[in-house]
Amino acid sequence: METVNVSGLKNNPTDALRKSHRDVVVVMNRDRPDAVMVGVESVGVLSAAGVKPALATALFRDGHLSLARSARLADMTVSEFVSHLSRLGIPVVRLDAGEAERDMDTLEEWLAASS
């Protein structure tokens, strides 16, 4: 088990991350354990059935990964991942009303120009 203190984590996060690839890292705040870091590949989490798609889905849904990167993490094609999201009721495209209206205006202009 490795330990890092909060200030060490703040000043050099790559050191803690590197340590987490080898062993469990306990983040200490003053003299008390505050968090635990575990390298997902070192404990084999990503190889368990369904973990990659679930992680990719959550990261996409929360806006942390793009559609293409999420699909890659899930080991799916983009179209497979879009279908997966659709089955779960997760929108692939998020537009507010103003953005949707501008997109429709642009589409109408494009269609009119190409006729």
Secondary structure, 3 states (H helix, E strand, C coil): CEEEEHHHHHHCHHHHHHHHHHCCEEEEECCEEEEEECCCCCCCHHHCCCHHHHHHHHHHHCCCCCHHHHHHHCCCCHHHHHHHHHHHCCCCCCCCHHHHHHHHHHHHHHHHHCC
